[in-house]
Amino acid sequence: MSIAAPFAEFRTTVEPEFVDHNGHMGIRSYTALFDKATGPFYEFLNISRANVREHGGTIFALQDTAWYRREVMLGDPLLITSQLIEHDHNKVVMFMTMHQTRDNYEAAMFEIIEIFIDQETRKPKPFPEVITARLAEVQKAHDALPRPALSGQGVGLKRKSG
């Protein structure tokens, strides 16, 4: 079975409740949609809520960064693609891109690092083998993709010296 690279299964439309006082989709809605898009991607990665709970764990976010490139408006069709950037024994780094599909442009990007946590101790623990195996399989396919230029950039201002 081939592995989708990038993963491109989350589609939606800009709904009236997503639009803010500026007449475009507001920042909270971008965040909510990127969060919703993790659900299908996590199913694909074998780290769905149900699967990690079955192994006594859950997933916590450690850090995320968003970049807003071009506004989207009411009714705009959207596709969010997801790429596994890297993973280790208990963490995953994903990069997501929101595409406005009618006019074919990248509207926003989002990168997040998340960690596997023991539900009882609330401390990090290693992924079980069944998850590690799937992450390795997807990582191999996603490593063939170019790493997004913004990946790893985080937040900051460029300072002029002097």
Secondary structure by P-SEA (a helix, b strand, c coil): ccccccccccccccccccccccccccaaaaaaaaaaaaaaaaaaacccaaaaaaacbbbbbcbbbbbbcccccccbbbbbbbbbccccccbbbbbbbbbbcccccccbbbbbbbbbbcccccccccccaaaaaaaaaaaaaaaacccccccccccccccccc
